[in-house]
Amino acid sequence: MKIDGVAWRPIWAEADGESAGIIDQTCLPFSFETKRLTHMAQAAEAIRVMRVRGAPLIGVTAAYGLALAMRDDPSDAALGAAYKTLHATRPTAINLRWALDRMRAVLMPLAEGERFARAWSLAGEMADEDVEINRRIGEYGLTVLRDVAERKGRVNVLTHCNAGWLATVDWGTATSPIYQAHDAGIDVHVWVDETRPRNQGGFLTAWELGQHGVEHHVIVDNAGGHLMQHGEVDLCLVGTDRTTATGDVCNKIGTYLKALAAADNQVPFYVCLPSPTIDWRVRDGVAEIPIENRAAEEVTEIDGALPDGAVARLRIASPGSQAVNPAFDVTPARLVTGLITERGIVEANEAALASIRPDALHGAIMLS
Ligand code: MRU
């Protein structure tokens, strides 16, 4: 997608062939800064402190990180150690394990001398695949938005967190149908949940949509239910960090409350789901998905720009009060209208998901 008219991705292979560039998302929207990852430890740090974030982008960054480790030491021991370090950076997004498993499976049979070159090219292939996956999610999602537009004219979408191009390698997942609808001339407007505590909605999604010229309003996280009651939301589109084989959806904290409000107001609730985000080993999302607990300071403090443009961190909770900060929640499959995947739109249940497994023999069970 474009920033001030220039095409960018949030991660790219540098021309030297042995370092990766990233957009440092901890600086947005107040400043635009890039950073060069030259060693595996820097890739791990970038994921841990969320310079890069969003499930698909975490996976691709880890792939580049593993490749950098192979450049420095292509031994089995180093491969195992880098896998362990990168895997420990963030616990919830399954794309991290998916990417590392794929890299390890390809690299282990190779001679040490071949490992770095193959790791580097595979990381690039995974980045390009992510772009194509998200483009296709957008194509399928566009049919849903077009349907609303044909009935109503304007389409009001509510989204949570940032499942935008910054969270992927391009297009985004939840934003891909929005960008494609906008580009097709559909009148689309987005309600952007600010998404406390880290404000990925107000900081990142709003910035992205603004760069692309998509009309939007940032709303506080508690406003969605009210807007739905008053007919101001036609559908919800969110991303996911891990979806179970049975269709339970883990996503940014607060997603579950939006799904409850959507169900109570008969607002369709769609989840944009790249297949690497499906954890086929997990059946019960609430019981089995590890939920990341982040620092209490993310709740008690907030970053913002002062009138002179300087960025400052403020305390916003009573001094001395403690806080807890679960970063994700699980929306049960029964609250999900449909899963928009790169292989079609399917119901959130085990049979429908099984039908889109790469090894499935039969076609997807499409929603009508
Ligand atoms: O903590 P974050 O910012 O990494 O969380 C991101 C989300 O929850 C996204 O909705 C999810 O990763 C889907 S990204 C296409």
Residues whose N, C-alpha, C, O or C-beta is under 5 A from the ligand:
A	BS01	MRU	R53 G54 A55 H160 C161 N162 A163 G164 A167 T173 Q200 G239 T240 D241 N251 K252
